[in-house]
């Protein structure tokens, strides 16, 4: 039986995900489809003095929901894209708040995943969300994207060759993150 090396993936993913890096978002994978994401609210997240912008919080919820879906899809050789998500803002979020997002996959079909997300300030629930994600093989990405992912050390997720130039074909792409 093979196991997916989520720690190695998480480290590689930090290098390519510019949005999460710029937001200083920290991620922890507890199990496939079950994650925790942390965010400290800084001035860049504000819409008015002291209060966070709804768009910033929506971006954070998309990370919570999407990363749960991604960690469930990766061991199957897939990546995900957001189809839709809904969010409920329950409490205002302020400068200096430390947020913890908990994401979990509720349903995982062959192509569609549904996730649940909850955002807490300490133990207080401040937002909830639900998302739908499309799972698809990485090799369906464009050659340019696939080459970039390969060069960044992230493409070695699949057990099938990417649509790459001839000298890359046949490379076992699961080798970096899967141990047998």
C-alpha positions as a LaTeX table, in Angstrom:
\begin{tabular}{lrrr}
\hline
Residue & $x$ (\AA) & $y$ (\AA) & $z$ (\AA) \\
\hline
Unk1 & 0.00 & 0.00 & 0.00 \\
Unk2 & 1.28 & 3.48 & $-0.81$ \\
Unk3 & 1.01 & 6.52 & 1.43 \\
Unk4 & 0.95 & 10.15 & 0.36 \\
Unk5 & 3.61 & 12.36 & 1.97 \\
Unk6 & 1.45 & 15.34 & 2.97 \\
Unk7 & 4.31 & 17.02 & 4.84 \\
Unk8 & 6.49 & 17.09 & 1.72 \\
Unk9 & 3.56 & 18.31 & $-0.36$ \\
Unk10 & 2.70 & 21.03 & 2.17 \\
Unk11 & 6.29 & 22.34 & 2.04 \\
Unk12 & 6.33 & 22.34 & $-1.76$ \\
Unk13 & 2.87 & 23.93 & $-1.94$ \\
Unk14 & 4.06 & 26.83 & 0.24 \\
Unk15 & 6.56 & 27.68 & $-2.50$ \\
Unk16 & 4.01 & 27.95 & $-5.34$ \\
Unk17 & 0.91 & 29.37 & $-3.66$ \\
Unk18 & 1.59 & 33.10 & $-3.80$ \\
Unk19 & $-1.78$ & 34.13 & $-2.31$ \\
Unk20 & $-1.36$ & 32.09 & 0.84 \\
Unk21 & 2.28 & 33.11 & 1.22 \\
Unk22 & 1.45 & 36.82 & 0.85 \\
Unk23 & $-1.36$ & 36.47 & 3.41 \\
Unk24 & 0.98 & 34.56 & 5.75 \\
Unk25 & $-1.49$ & 31.69 & 5.95 \\
Unk26 & $-0.29$ & 28.59 & 7.81 \\
Unk27 & $-1.73$ & 25.14 & 7.03 \\
Unk28 & $-1.87$ & 21.83 & 8.89 \\
Unk29 & $-3.16$ & 18.57 & 7.40 \\
Unk30 & $-4.68$ & 16.22 & 9.98 \\
Unk31 & $-5.87$ & 13.59 & 7.49 \\
Unk32 & $-6.93$ & 13.56 & 3.84 \\
Unk33 & $-9.85$ & 16.01 & 3.72 \\
Unk34 & $-9.38$ & 17.39 & 7.25 \\
Unk35 & $-7.25$ & 20.53 & 7.75 \\
Unk36 & $-6.60$ & 23.56 & 9.94 \\
Unk37 & $-5.57$ & 26.94 & 8.52 \\
Unk38 & $-4.33$ & 29.93 & 10.54 \\
Unk39 & $-4.41$ & 33.66 & 9.69 \\
Unk40 & $-3.46$ & 36.74 & 11.72 \\
Unk41 & $-5.51$ & 39.80 & 10.72 \\
Unk42 & $-3.19$ & 42.66 & 9.75 \\
Unk43 & $-3.75$ & 46.06 & 8.14 \\
Unk44 & $-3.71$ & 44.50 & 4.66 \\
Unk45 & $-6.98$ & 42.69 & 5.52 \\
Unk46 & $-8.90$ & 45.82 & 6.59 \\
Unk47 & $-11.65$ & 47.70 & 4.75 \\
Unk48 & $-12.07$ & 50.41 & 7.39 \\
Unk49 & $-10.08$ & 51.29 & 10.47 \\
Unk50 & $-10.03$ & 48.18 & 12.60 \\
Unk51 & $-12.48$ & 45.95 & 10.67 \\
Unk52 & $-11.58$ & 43.22 & 8.17 \\
Unk53 & $-12.86$ & 43.37 & 4.59 \\
Unk54 & $-15.39$ & 40.71 & 3.62 \\
Unk55 & $-13.33$ & 39.90 & 0.53 \\
Unk56 & $-10.30$ & 39.11 & 2.67 \\
Unk57 & $-12.40$ & 36.79 & 4.80 \\
Unk58 & $-13.94$ & 35.19 & 1.70 \\
Unk59 & $-10.44$ & 34.52 & 0.38 \\
Unk60 & $-9.54$ & 32.89 & 3.68 \\
Unk61 & $-12.70$ & 30.74 & 3.59 \\
Unk62 & $-11.84$ & 29.66 & 0.03 \\
Unk63 & $-8.45$ & 28.50 & 1.35 \\
Unk64 & $-10.08$ & 26.60 & 4.23 \\
Unk65 & $-12.61$ & 24.86 & 1.97 \\
Unk66 & $-10.26$ & 24.36 & $-0.99$ \\
Unk67 & $-7.33$ & 22.97 & 0.98 \\
Unk68 & $-9.61$ & 20.38 & 2.59 \\
Unk69 & $-10.76$ & 19.33 & $-0.89$ \\
Unk70 & $-7.21$ & 19.35 & $-2.28$ \\
Unk71 & $-5.84$ & 17.11 & 0.48 \\
Unk72 & $-8.62$ & 14.59 & $-0.23$ \\
Unk73 & $-8.08$ & 14.69 & $-4.02$ \\
Unk74 & $-4.25$ & 14.53 & $-4.09$ \\
Unk75 & $-3.84$ & 10.88 & $-3.06$ \\
Unk76 & $-6.14$ & 10.01 & $-6.00$ \\
Unk77 & $-3.82$ & 11.88 & $-8.38$ \\
Unk78 & $-6.08$ & 14.94 & $-8.75$ \\
Unk79 & $-6.06$ & 18.66 & $-8.06$ \\
Unk80 & $-9.18$ & 20.78 & $-7.50$ \\
Unk81 & $-10.77$ & 24.04 & $-8.58$ \\
Unk82 & $-13.55$ & 25.95 & $-6.85$ \\
Unk83 & $-16.96$ & 25.55 & $-8.49$ \\
Unk84 & $-18.81$ & 27.63 & $-5.88$ \\
Unk85 & $-18.88$ & 28.44 & $-2.19$ \\
Unk86 & $-21.21$ & 30.10 & 0.27 \\
Unk87 & $-20.17$ & 31.93 & 3.40 \\
Unk88 & $-21.97$ & 33.23 & 6.47 \\
Unk89 & $-20.32$ & 36.07 & 8.39 \\
Unk90 & $-21.44$ & 35.58 & 12.00 \\
Unk91 & $-19.29$ & 38.16 & 13.82 \\
Unk92 & $-17.09$ & 41.08 & 12.72 \\
Unk93 & $-13.36$ & 40.42 & 12.48 \\
Unk94 & $-10.88$ & 43.00 & 13.75 \\
Unk95 & $-7.27$ & 44.04 & 13.40 \\
Unk96 & $-5.10$ & 41.72 & 15.50 \\
Unk97 & $-7.56$ & 38.81 & 15.52 \\
Unk98 & $-5.98$ & 35.39 & 15.20 \\
Unk99 & $-8.23$ & 33.18 & 13.10 \\
Unk100 & $-8.35$ & 29.40 & 12.92 \\
Unk101 & $-10.15$ & 27.79 & 9.99 \\
Unk102 & $-11.23$ & 24.17 & 10.22 \\
Unk103 & $-12.05$ & 22.47 & 6.92 \\
Unk104 & $-13.46$ & 19.02 & 6.26 \\
Unk105 & $-14.69$ & 17.13 & 3.21 \\
Unk106 & $-18.34$ & 16.15 & 3.63 \\
Unk107 & $-18.67$ & 14.22 & 0.37 \\
Unk108 & $-16.12$ & 13.06 & $-2.19$ \\
Unk109 & $-17.34$ & 11.64 & $-5.47$ \\
Unk110 & $-15.27$ & 10.80 & $-8.51$ \\
Unk111 & $-15.24$ & 14.44 & $-9.72$ \\
Unk112 & $-17.14$ & 16.58 & $-7.20$ \\
Unk113 & $-16.17$ & 17.26 & $-3.58$ \\
Unk114 & $-18.27$ & 19.15 & $-1.04$ \\
Unk115 & $-16.52$ & 20.73 & 1.93 \\
Unk116 & $-17.52$ & 22.41 & 5.19 \\
Unk117 & $-15.56$ & 25.24 & 6.79 \\
Unk118 & $-15.69$ & 27.02 & 10.12 \\
Unk119 & $-13.62$ & 30.01 & 11.18 \\
Unk120 & $-12.94$ & 30.73 & 14.86 \\
Unk121 & $-11.47$ & 33.62 & 16.80 \\
Unk122 & $-10.13$ & 31.75 & 19.83 \\
Unk123 & $-13.12$ & 29.45 & 20.50 \\
Unk124 & $-15.76$ & 31.87 & 19.15 \\
Unk125 & $-17.30$ & 30.86 & 15.81 \\
Unk126 & $-17.11$ & 33.91 & 13.49 \\
Unk127 & $-17.89$ & 32.44 & 10.04 \\
Unk128 & $-19.13$ & 29.28 & 8.35 \\
Unk129 & $-18.94$ & 28.14 & 4.75 \\
Unk130 & $-19.65$ & 25.33 & 2.36 \\
Unk131 & $-17.93$ & 24.75 & $-0.97$ \\
Unk132 & $-18.15$ & 22.59 & $-4.08$ \\
Unk133 & $-14.95$ & 21.65 & $-5.89$ \\
Unk134 & $-14.15$ & 19.94 & $-9.19$ \\
Unk135 & $-11.42$ & 17.28 & $-9.03$ \\
Unk136 & $-9.38$ & 16.69 & $-12.18$ \\
Unk137 & $-6.02$ & 15.17 & $-13.14$ \\
Unk138 & $-3.03$ & 17.54 & $-13.04$ \\
Unk139 & $-2.03$ & 16.52 & $-16.55$ \\
Unk140 & $-5.09$ & 18.42 & $-17.86$ \\
Unk141 & $-3.37$ & 21.67 & $-16.90$ \\
Unk142 & $-1.61$ & 23.52 & $-19.71$ \\
Unk143 & 1.91 & 22.49 & $-20.68$ \\
Unk144 & 3.21 & 25.85 & $-19.39$ \\
Unk145 & 1.56 & 25.35 & $-16.00$ \\
Unk146 & 2.67 & 21.72 & $-15.83$ \\
Unk147 & 6.26 & 22.63 & $-16.67$ \\
Unk148 & 6.25 & 25.37 & $-14.02$ \\
Unk149 & 4.83 & 22.98 & $-11.42$ \\
Unk150 & 7.42 & 20.39 & $-12.40$ \\
Unk151 & 10.28 & 22.90 & $-12.10$ \\
Unk152 & 8.96 & 24.07 & $-8.72$ \\
Unk153 & 8.93 & 20.48 & $-7.44$ \\
Unk154 & 5.15 & 20.26 & $-7.13$ \\
Unk155 & 4.15 & 18.36 & $-10.26$ \\
Unk156 & 5.50 & 15.04 & $-8.95$ \\
Unk157 & 2.04 & 14.21 & $-7.62$ \\
Unk158 & 0.67 & 12.05 & $-10.41$ \\
Unk159 & 1.44 & 8.50 & $-11.38$ \\
Unk160 & 0.97 & 9.41 & $-15.06$ \\
Unk161 & 3.16 & 11.51 & $-17.34$ \\
Unk162 & 2.31 & 15.18 & $-17.78$ \\
Unk163 & 1.88 & 16.75 & $-21.18$ \\
Unk164 & 5.55 & 17.68 & $-21.24$ \\
Unk165 & 8.26 & 17.64 & $-23.87$ \\
Unk166 & 9.46 & 14.16 & $-24.90$ \\
Unk167 & 12.48 & 14.10 & $-22.53$ \\
Unk168 & 10.13 & 14.30 & $-19.49$ \\
Unk169 & 7.68 & 11.61 & $-20.61$ \\
Unk170 & 7.54 & 8.41 & $-18.60$ \\
Unk171 & 8.69 & 10.09 & $-15.38$ \\
Unk172 & 6.87 & 8.63 & $-12.38$ \\
Unk173 & 5.37 & 11.77 & $-10.92$ \\
Unk174 & 4.24 & 10.31 & $-7.63$ \\
Unk175 & 7.83 & 9.56 & $-6.64$ \\
Unk176 & 8.43 & 12.65 & $-4.52$ \\
Unk177 & 5.32 & 12.41 & $-2.37$ \\
Unk178 & 4.41 & 8.73 & $-2.26$ \\
Unk179 & 6.26 & 5.97 & $-0.48$ \\
Unk180 & 5.46 & 2.35 & $-1.24$ \\
\hline
\end{tabular}
